[in-house]
């Protein structure tokens, strides 16, 4: 997890909490595989990578939607979209999974 001062500098506290919750959600996916530039990664590795991208994005990412758009959708090096192969065998675009997860989080009481 990033130090609190890094989170505050890059995103308002409620948004930083949403972003961290999204990262935790992907980290906790049992049996899933994160596909980045044709290489398979564990959910834990995916979370570490996404935190690094978030930190490197700095002030450009202030909201959870900006995090999804700039950090969690695809590779800035290759332009290829990130994918998630879920434990049921389905492969989905990471962007779509993160949007669904964000909507679910925001709808929860």
MIVEX-986392 format. One record per residue: y negated, z negated, x of N, C-alpha, C, O in turn; residue in one letter. Coordinates in steps of 0.001 Angstrom, whole numbers, plus 500000, padded with zeros to 6 digits. Layout:
# MIVEX-986392
<n_north->Y, n_up->Z, n_east->X, ca_north->Y, ca_up->Z, ca_east->X, c_north->Y, c_up->Z, c_east->X, o_north->Y, o_up->Z, o_east->X, residu->a> $
...
//
This chain:
# MIVEX-986392
<n_north->501179, n_up->500000, n_east->500845, ca_north->500000, ca_up->500000, ca_east->500000, c_north->498762, c_up->500000, c_east->500887, o_north->498744, o_up->499373, o_east->501947, residu->x> $
<n_north->497740, n_up->500702, n_east->500448, ca_north->496495, ca_up->500765, ca_east->501209, c_north->495728, c_up->499457, c_east->501120, o_north->495810, o_up->498759, o_east->500110, residu->x> $
<n_north->494984, n_up->499116, n_east->502164, ca_north->494116, ca_up->497935, ca_east->502067, c_north->493117, c_up->498106, c_east->500939, o_north->492699, o_up->499225, o_east->500638, residu->x> $
<n_north->492734, n_up->497009, n_east->500318, ca_north->491829, ca_up->497058, ca_east->499167, c_north->490516, c_up->497749, c_east->499503, o_north->489978, o_up->498466, o_east->498659, residu->x> $
<n_north->489975, n_up->497556, n_east->500719, ca_north->488686, ca_up->498163, ca_east->501032, c_north->488778, c_up->499684, c_east->501043, o_north->487792, o_up->500352, o_east->500732, residu->x> $
<n_north->489930, n_up->500251, n_east->501390, ca_north->490089, ca_up->501705, ca_east->501364, c_north->490099, c_up->502195, c_east->499925, o_north->489475, o_up->503208, o_east->499609, residu->x> $
<n_north->490803, n_up->501484, n_east->499053, ca_north->490871, ca_up->501882, ca_east->497652, c_north->489493, c_up->501827, c_east->497001, o_north->489128, o_up->502739, o_east->496259, residu->x> $
<n_north->488736, n_up->500794, n_east->497261, ca_north->487419, ca_up->500635, ca_east->496650, c_north->486473, c_up->501722, c_east->497132, o_north->485660, o_up->502224, o_east->496356, residu->x> $
<n_north->486569, n_up->502092, n_east->498404, ca_north->485682, ca_up->503111, ca_east->498941, c_north->485944, c_up->504477, c_east->498315, o_north->485009, o_up->505254, o_east->498126, residu->x> $
<n_north->487197, n_up->504783, n_east->497990, ca_north->487517, ca_up->506120, ca_east->497532, c_north->487578, c_up->506266, c_east->496015, o_north->487388, o_up->507372, o_east->495508, residu->x> $
<n_north->487832, n_up->505212, n_east->495287, ca_north->487963, ca_up->505304, ca_east->493837, c_north->487549, c_up->503989, c_east->493198, o_north->487780, o_up->502920, o_east->493762, residu->x> $
<n_north->486927, n_up->504069, n_east->492001, ca_north->486615, ca_up->502837, ca_east->491271, c_north->487904, c_up->502058, c_east->491003, o_north->488968, o_up->502655, o_east->490845, residu->x> $
<n_north->487814, n_up->500749, n_east->490952, ca_north->488994, ca_up->499885, ca_east->490851, c_north->489966, c_up->500287, c_east->489741, o_north->491160, o_up->500397, o_east->490023, residu->x> $
<n_north->489531, n_up->500514, n_east->488488, ca_north->490518, ca_up->500891, ca_east->487461, c_north->491225, c_up->502204, c_east->487792, o_north->492419, o_up->502351, o_east->487530, residu->x> $
<n_north->490504, n_up->503139, n_east->488354, ca_north->491112, ca_up->504421, ca_east->488716, c_north->492043, c_up->504256, c_east->489908, o_north->493112, o_up->504866, o_east->489943, residu->x> $
<n_north->491661, n_up->503450, n_east->490873, ca_north->492531, ca_up->503189, ca_east->492025, c_north->493836, c_up->502548, c_east->491550, o_north->494903, o_up->502849, o_east->492084, residu->x> $
<n_north->493758, n_up->501672, n_east->490554, ca_north->494965, ca_up->501047, ca_east->490005, c_north->495850, c_up->502082, c_east->489322, o_north->497073, o_up->502022, o_east->489441, residu->x> $
<n_north->495251, n_up->503027, n_east->488613, ca_north->496031, ca_up->504096, ca_east->487974, c_north->496705, c_up->504960, c_east->489029, o_north->497879, o_up->505306, o_east->488899, residu->x> $
<n_north->495959, n_up->505309, n_east->490076, ca_north->496528, ca_up->506142, ca_east->491138, c_north->497695, c_up->505423, c_east->491796, o_north->498755, o_up->506011, o_east->492009, residu->x> $
<n_north->497498, n_up->504160, n_east->492115, ca_north->498585, ca_up->503397, ca_east->492744, c_north->499774, c_up->503280, c_east->491790, o_north->500921, o_up->503326, o_east->492234, residu->x> $
<n_north->499524, n_up->503132, n_east->490504, ca_north->500614, ca_up->503070, ca_east->489525, c_north->501383, c_up->504389, c_east->489484, o_north->502607, o_up->504387, o_east->489354, residu->x> $
<n_north->500679, n_up->505512, n_east->489594, ca_north->501349, ca_up->506813, ca_east->489641, c_north->502222, c_up->506927, c_east->490883, o_north->503351, o_up->507412, o_east->490814, residu->x> $
<n_north->501697, n_up->506481, n_east->492011, ca_north->502462, ca_up->506530, ca_east->493251, c_north->503686, c_up->505624, c_east->493141, o_north->504778, o_up->506004, o_east->493565, residu->x> $
<n_north->503512, n_up->504438, n_east->492579, ca_north->504642, ca_up->503528, ca_east->492398, c_north->505689, c_up->504125, c_east->491450, o_north->506890, o_up->503940, o_east->491645, residu->x> $
<n_north->505223, n_up->504836, n_east->490430, ca_north->506153, ca_up->505445, ca_east->489472, c_north->507048, c_up->506462, c_east->490164, o_north->508253, o_up->506502, o_east->489913, residu->x> $
<n_north->506470, n_up->507281, n_east->491030, ca_north->507301, ca_up->508261, ca_east->491737, c_north->508198, c_up->507567, c_east->492755, o_north->509342, o_up->507977, o_east->492949, residu->x> $
<n_north->507697, n_up->506524, n_east->493404, ca_north->508503, ca_up->505794, ca_east->494393, c_north->509729, c_up->505148, c_east->493757, o_north->510753, o_up->504972, o_east->494418, residu->x> $
<n_north->509632, n_up->504801, n_east->492495, ca_north->510727, ca_up->504087, ca_east->491830, c_north->511689, c_up->505006, c_east->491084, o_north->512583, o_up->504517, o_east->490393, residu->x> $
<n_north->511533, n_up->506306, n_east->491205, ca_north->512440, ca_up->507234, ca_east->490528, c_north->513824, c_up->507165, c_east->491159, o_north->514011, o_up->507586, o_east->492301, residu->x> $
<n_north->514773, n_up->506647, n_east->490436, ca_north->516142, ca_up->506518, ca_east->490931, c_north->516840, c_up->507877, c_east->490910, o_north->516834, o_up->508569, o_east->489892, residu->x> $
<n_north->517434, n_up->508247, n_east->492027, ca_north->518212, ca_up->509481, ca_east->492086, c_north->517402, c_up->510754, c_east->492105, o_north->517971, o_up->511840, o_east->491988, residu->x> $
<n_north->516104, n_up->510660, n_east->492246, ca_north->515249, ca_up->511848, ca_east->492263, c_north->515037, c_up->512327, c_east->493695, o_north->515240, o_up->511589, o_east->494659, residu->x> $
<n_north->514622, n_up->513589, n_east->493801, ca_north->514298, ca_up->514194, ca_east->495086, c_north->512931, c_up->514848, c_east->494956, o_north->512672, o_up->515571, o_east->493994, residu->x> $
<n_north->512061, n_up->514593, n_east->495923, ca_north->510722, ca_up->515191, ca_east->495977, c_north->510823, c_up->516402, c_east->496884, o_north->511246, o_up->516290, o_east->498035, residu->x> $
<n_north->510433, n_up->517561, n_east->496369, ca_north->510523, ca_up->518809, ca_east->497116, c_north->509137, c_up->519217, c_east->497588, o_north->508234, o_up->519479, o_east->496793, residu->x> $
<n_north->508999, n_up->519262, n_east->498918, ca_north->507702, ca_up->519600, ca_east->499524, c_north->507938, c_up->520649, c_east->500600, o_north->508646, o_up->520410, o_east->501578, residu->x> $
<n_north->507331, n_up->521817, n_east->500404, ca_north->507451, ca_up->522925, ca_east->501359, c_north->508905, c_up->523250, c_east->501691, o_north->509245, o_up->523517, o_east->502843, residu->x> $
<n_north->509758, n_up->523222, n_east->500666, ca_north->511159, ca_up->523581, ca_east->500842, c_north->512027, c_up->522492, c_east->501439, o_north->513204, o_up->522725, o_east->501711, residu->x> $
<n_north->511471, n_up->521304, n_east->501648, ca_north->512212, ca_up->520204, ca_east->502243, c_north->512362, c_up->519078, c_east->501223, o_north->511434, o_up->518769, o_east->500475, residu->x> $
<n_north->513544, n_up->518475, n_east->501208, ca_north->513813, ca_up->517375, ca_east->500293, c_north->513373, c_up->516050, c_east->500906, o_north->513581, o_up->515797, o_east->502092, residu->x> $
<n_north->512761, n_up->515209, n_east->500071, ca_north->512297, ca_up->513890, ca_east->500497, c_north->512675, c_up->512866, c_east->499438, o_north->512772, o_up->513182, o_east->498252, residu->x> $
<n_north->512883, n_up->511652, n_east->499881, ca_north->513186, ca_up->510560, ca_east->498951, c_north->511915, c_up->510193, c_east->498182, o_north->510810, o_up->510516, o_east->498619, residu->x> $
<n_north->512067, n_up->509522, n_east->497045, ca_north->510886, ca_up->509052, ca_east->496316, c_north->509991, c_up->508156, c_east->497183, o_north->508766, o_up->508221, o_east->497079, residu->x> $
<n_north->510594, n_up->507326, n_east->498033, ca_north->509799, ca_up->506462, ca_east->498916, c_north->508984, c_up->507307, c_east->499897, o_north->507806, o_up->507028, o_east->500123, residu->x> $
<n_north->509596, n_up->508327, n_east->500475, ca_north->508872, ca_up->509220, ca_east->501390, c_north->507760, c_up->509960, c_east->500655, o_north->506677, o_up->510170, o_east->501200, residu->x> $
<n_north->508036, n_up->510354, n_east->499412, ca_north->507019, ca_up->511028, ca_east->498606, c_north->505820, c_up->510107, c_east->498409, o_north->504675, o_up->510538, o_east->498547, residu->x> $
<n_north->506077, n_up->508852, n_east->498091, ca_north->504991, ca_up->507897, ca_east->497873, c_north->504167, c_up->507715, c_east->499138, o_north->502938, o_up->507681, o_east->499077, residu->x> $
<n_north->504827, n_up->507597, n_east->500279, ca_north->504109, ca_up->507458, ca_east->501548, c_north->503227, c_up->508678, c_east->501815, o_north->502080, o_up->508540, o_east->502239, residu->x> $
<n_north->503765, n_up->509863, n_east->501565, ca_north->503008, ca_up->511097, ca_east->501765, c_north->501800, c_up->511167, c_east->500830, o_north->500706, o_up->511549, o_east->501244, residu->x> $
<n_north->502007, n_up->510796, n_east->499578, ca_north->500913, ca_up->510854, ca_east->498609, c_north->499820, c_up->509846, c_east->498939, o_north->498638, o_up->510137, o_east->498755, residu->x> $
<n_north->500196, n_up->508668, n_east->499423, ca_north->499177, ca_up->507698, ca_east->499859, c_north->498368, c_up->508243, c_east->501034, o_north->497151, o_up->508068, o_east->501094, residu->x> $
<n_north->499046, n_up->508897, n_east->501959, ca_north->498356, ca_up->509499, ca_east->503101, c_north->497386, c_up->510579, c_east->502626, o_north->496248, o_up->510635, o_east->503092, residu->x> $
<n_north->497823, n_up->511429, n_east->501712, ca_north->496930, ca_up->512477, ca_east->501192, c_north->495736, c_up->511865, c_east->500463, o_north->494610, o_up->512345, o_east->500589, residu->x> $
<n_north->495992, n_up->510800, n_east->499696, ca_north->494914, ca_up->510119, ca_east->498971, c_north->493898, c_up->509552, c_east->499952, o_north->492690, o_up->509718, o_east->499782, residu->x> $
<n_north->494406, n_up->508881, n_east->500981, ca_north->493516, ca_up->508314, ca_east->501985, c_north->492709, c_up->509415, c_east->502678, o_north->491507, o_up->509260, o_east->502892, residu->x> $
<n_north->493358, n_up->510511, n_east->503026, ca_north->492669, ca_up->511609, ca_east->503700, c_north->491679, c_up->512330, c_east->502795, o_north->490721, o_up->512929, o_east->503284, residu->x> $
<n_north->491893, n_up->512282, n_east->501487, ca_north->490977, ca_up->512936, ca_east->500548, c_north->489643, c_up->512215, c_east->500466, o_north->488626, o_up->512821, o_east->500130, residu->x> $
<n_north->489644, n_up->510915, n_east->500774, ca_north->488410, ca_up->510141, ca_east->500786, c_north->487676, c_up->510174, c_east->499461, o_north->488279, o_up->510007, o_east->498401, residu->x> $
<n_north->486387, n_up->510387, n_east->499526, ca_north->485527, ca_up->510341, ca_east->498327, c_north->485740, c_up->511511, c_east->497370, o_north->485225, o_up->511498, o_east->496252, residu->x> $
<n_north->486491, n_up->512515, n_east->497797, ca_north->486762, ca_up->513655, ca_east->496920, c_north->487627, c_up->513259, c_east->495725, o_north->487598, o_up->513921, o_east->494687, residu->x> $
<n_north->488392, n_up->512183, n_east->495872, ca_north->489310, ca_up->511744, ca_east->494816, c_north->488851, c_up->510385, c_east->494307, o_north->489050, o_up->509360, o_east->494958, residu->x> $
<n_north->488232, n_up->510399, n_east->493127, ca_north->487703, ca_up->509170, ca_east->492529, c_north->488453, c_up->508760, c_east->491268, o_north->488321, o_up->507626, o_east->490809, residu->x> $
<n_north->489239, n_up->509674, n_east->490705, ca_north->489933, ca_up->509406, ca_east->489445, c_north->491399, c_up->509806, c_east->489559, o_north->491785, o_up->510559, o_east->490452, residu->x> $
<n_north->492202, n_up->509290, n_east->488642, ca_north->493616, ca_up->509663, ca_east->488607, c_north->493792, c_up->511169, c_east->488391, o_north->494631, o_up->511770, o_east->489063, residu->x> $
<n_north->493035, n_up->511811, n_east->487481, ca_north->493167, ca_up->513263, ca_east->487347, c_north->492826, c_up->514014, c_east->488647, o_north->493469, o_up->515008, o_east->488980, residu->x> $
<n_north->491824, n_up->513536, n_east->489363, ca_north->491489, ca_up->514170, ca_east->490648, c_north->492617, c_up->513963, c_east->491659, o_north->492903, o_up->514852, o_east->492462, residu->x> $
<n_north->493253, n_up->512802, n_east->491622, ca_north->494399, ca_up->512554, ca_east->492495, c_north->495515, c_up->513551, c_east->492200, o_north->496095, o_up->514135, o_east->493116, residu->x> $
<n_north->495808, n_up->513740, n_east->490924, ca_north->496865, ca_up->514696, ca_east->490563, c_north->496490, c_up->516090, c_east->491043, o_north->497316, o_up->516792, o_east->491626, residu->x> $
<n_north->495261, n_up->516486, n_east->490803, ca_north->494815, ca_up->517831, ca_east->491161, c_north->494806, c_up->518056, c_east->492675, o_north->495306, o_up->519076, o_east->493150, residu->x> $
<n_north->494249, n_up->517126, n_east->493428, ca_north->494021, ca_up->517338, ca_east->494855, c_north->495132, c_up->516822, c_east->495766, o_north->495273, o_up->517295, o_east->496894, residu->x> $
<n_north->495916, n_up->515867, n_east->495295, ca_north->496914, ca_up->515241, ca_east->496171, c_north->498355, c_up->515440, c_east->495714, o_north->499237, o_up->515662, o_east->496544, residu->x> $
<n_north->498606, n_up->515365, n_east->494418, ca_north->499982, ca_up->515277, ca_east->493932, c_north->500552, c_up->516582, c_east->493386, o_north->501704, o_up->516614, o_east->492952, residu->x> $
<n_north->499769, n_up->517656, n_east->493399, ca_north->500240, ca_up->518901, ca_east->492795, c_north->500918, c_up->519853, c_east->493772, o_north->501845, o_up->520570, o_east->493398, residu->x> $
<n_north->500462, n_up->519862, n_east->495015, ca_north->501045, ca_up->520812, ca_east->495942, c_north->500550, c_up->520640, c_east->497355, o_north->499698, o_up->519801, o_east->497645, residu->x> $
<n_north->501100, n_up->521449, n_east->498214, ca_north->500802, ca_up->521386, ca_east->499643, c_north->499481, c_up->522064, c_east->499956, o_north->499252, o_up->523209, o_east->499568, residu->x> $
<n_north->498621, n_up->521355, n_east->500655, ca_north->497367, ca_up->521968, ca_east->501096, c_north->497617, c_up->522887, c_east->502283, o_north->496780, o_up->523738, o_east->502586, residu->x> $
<n_north->498741, n_up->522736, n_east->502956, ca_north->499074, ca_up->523594, ca_east->504093, c_north->499639, c_up->524935, c_east->503652, o_north->499180, o_up->525982, o_east->504109, residu->x> $
<n_north->500628, n_up->524911, n_east->502770, ca_north->501308, ca_up->526148, ca_east->502375, c_north->500838, c_up->526701, c_east->501042, o_north->501027, o_up->527883, o_east->500753, residu->x> $
<n_north->500218, n_up->525841, n_east->500219, ca_north->499833, ca_up->526254, ca_east->498872, c_north->500979, c_up->526183, c_east->497873, o_north->500783, o_up->526470, o_east->496693, residu->x> $
<n_north->502162, n_up->525809, n_east->498320, ca_north->503322, ca_up->525721, ca_east->497431, c_north->503232, c_up->524457, c_east->496578, o_north->502824, o_up->523403, o_east->497067, residu->x> $
<n_north->503613, n_up->524563, n_east->495298, ca_north->503592, ca_up->523376, ca_east->494442, c_north->504693, c_up->522399, c_east->494832, o_north->505772, o_up->522797, o_east->495272, residu->x> $
<n_north->504399, n_up->521115, n_east->494661, ca_north->505422, ca_up->520087, ca_east->494820, c_north->506300, c_up->520102, c_east->493577, o_north->505841, o_up->520410, o_east->492477, residu->x> $
<n_north->507571, n_up->519762, n_east->493773, ca_north->508502, ca_up->519676, ca_east->492662, c_north->509270, c_up->518364, c_east->492741, o_north->509384, o_up->517748, o_east->493800, residu->x> $
<n_north->509785, n_up->517962, n_east->491608, ca_north->510674, ca_up->516802, ca_east->491527, c_north->511988, c_up->517254, c_east->490906, o_north->512003, o_up->517854, o_east->489831, residu->x> $
<n_north->513085, n_up->516965, n_east->491585, ca_north->514405, ca_up->517165, ca_east->490983, c_north->514831, c_up->515801, c_east->490485, o_north->515091, o_up->514890, o_east->491270, residu->x> $
<n_north->514897, n_up->515673, n_east->489189, ca_north->515182, ca_up->514390, ca_east->488552, c_north->516678, c_up->514098, c_east->488583, o_north->517484, o_up->514984, o_east->488865, residu->x> $
<n_north->517041, n_up->512861, n_east->488296, ca_north->518445, ca_up->512467, ca_east->488389, c_north->519332, c_up->513166, c_east->487365, o_north->520555, o_up->513141, o_east->487496, residu->x> $
<n_north->518739, n_up->513791, n_east->486346, ca_north->519543, ca_up->514550, ca_east->485379, c_north->519730, c_up->516004, c_east->485812, o_north->520325, o_up->516797, o_east->485082, residu->x> $
<n_north->519218, n_up->516361, n_east->487009, ca_north->519391, ca_up->517708, ca_east->487541, c_north->518237, c_up->518657, c_east->487268, o_north->518143, o_up->519712, o_east->487895, residu->x> $
<n_north->517356, n_up->518295, n_east->486341, ca_north->516204, ca_up->519156, ca_east->486049, c_north->515222, c_up->519130, c_east->487205, o_north->515013, o_up->518092, o_east->487832, residu->x> $
<n_north->514616, n_up->520289, n_east->487486, ca_north->513542, ca_up->520367, ca_east->488468, c_north->512258, c_up->520673, c_east->487713, o_north->512186, o_up->521627, o_east->486938, residu->x> $
<n_north->511239, n_up->519839, n_east->487954, ca_north->509956, ca_up->519997, ca_east->487273, c_north->508850, c_up->520053, c_east->488323, o_north->509001, o_up->519544, o_east->489434, residu->x> $
<n_north->507747, n_up->520674, n_east->487952, ca_north->506593, ca_up->520643, ca_east->488832, c_north->506073, c_up->519212, c_east->488898, o_north->505932, o_up->518549, o_east->487871, residu->x> $
<n_north->505793, n_up->518747, n_east->490088, ca_north->505283, ca_up->517387, ca_east->490251, c_north->503999, c_up->517207, c_east->489461, o_north->503784, o_up->516158, o_east->488855, residu->x> $
<n_north->503152, n_up->518210, n_east->489464, ca_north->501893, ca_up->518145, ca_east->488717, c_north->502152, c_up->517791, c_east->487260, o_north->501503, o_up->516905, o_east->486704, residu->x> $
<n_north->503102, n_up->518486, n_east->486644, ca_north->503411, ca_up->518235, ca_east->485236, c_north->503974, c_up->516831, c_east->485044, o_north->503622, o_up->516152, o_east->484080, residu->x> $
<n_north->504842, n_up->516391, n_east->485945, ca_north->505407, ca_up->515050, ca_east->485850, c_north->504304, c_up->513995, c_east->485947, o_north->504290, o_up->513040, o_east->485170, residu->x> $
<n_north->503383, n_up->514162, n_east->486894, ca_north->502297, ca_up->513187, ca_east->487058, c_north->501379, c_up->513175, c_east->485840, o_north->500948, o_up->512103, o_east->485417, residu->x> $
<n_north->501069, n_up->514335, n_east->485264, ca_north->500220, ca_up->514361, ca_east->484062, c_north->500903, c_up->513629, c_east->482917, o_north->500265, o_up->512858, o_east->482200, residu->x> $
<n_north->502191, n_up->513867, n_east->482744, ca_north->502935, ca_up->513188, ca_east->481678, c_north->502947, c_up->511682, c_east->481916, o_north->502762, o_up->510899, o_east->480985, residu->x> $
<n_north->503162, n_up->511283, n_east->483161, ca_north->503191, ca_up->509855, ca_east->483498, c_north->501822, c_up->509216, c_east->483253, o_north->501745, o_up->508107, o_east->482725, residu->x> $
<n_north->500745, n_up->509904, n_east->483631, ca_north->499398, ca_up->509374, ca_east->483410, c_north->499120, c_up->509198, c_east->481921, o_north->498585, o_up->508168, o_east->481510, residu->x> $
<n_north->499476, n_up->510192, n_east->481109, ca_north->499276, ca_up->510089, ca_east->479662, c_north->500078, c_up->508924, c_east->479082, o_north->499596, o_up->508201, o_east->478210, residu->x> $
<n_north->501309, n_up->508749, n_east->479578, ca_north->502148, ca_up->507639, ca_east->479109, c_north->501518, c_up->506302, c_east->479471, o_north->501494, o_up->505380, o_east->478655, residu->x> $
<n_north->501005, n_up->506194, n_east->480700, ca_north->500372, ca_up->504947, ca_east->481136, c_north->499129, c_up->504642, c_east->480311, o_north->498912, o_up->503501, o_east->479905, residu->x> $
<n_north->498327, n_up->505648, n_east->480066, ca_north->497083, ca_up->505435, ca_east->479326, c_north->497319, c_up->505136, c_east->477855, o_north->496481, o_up->504506, o_east->477210, residu->x> $
<n_north->498441, n_up->505576, n_east->477322, ca_north->498748, ca_up->505322, ca_east->475918, c_north->499389, c_up->503949, c_east->475711, o_north->499426, o_up->503445, o_east->474589, residu->x> $
<n_north->499888, n_up->503352, n_east->476776, ca_north->500549, ca_up->502044, ca_east->476658, c_north->499508, c_up->500978, c_east->476300, o_north->498381, o_up->501003, o_east->476793, residu->x> $
<n_north->499912, n_up->500035, n_east->475426, ca_north->498962, ca_up->498983, ca_east->475025, c_north->498620, c_up->498028, c_east->476150, o_north->497836, o_up->497099, o_east->475955, residu->x> $
//
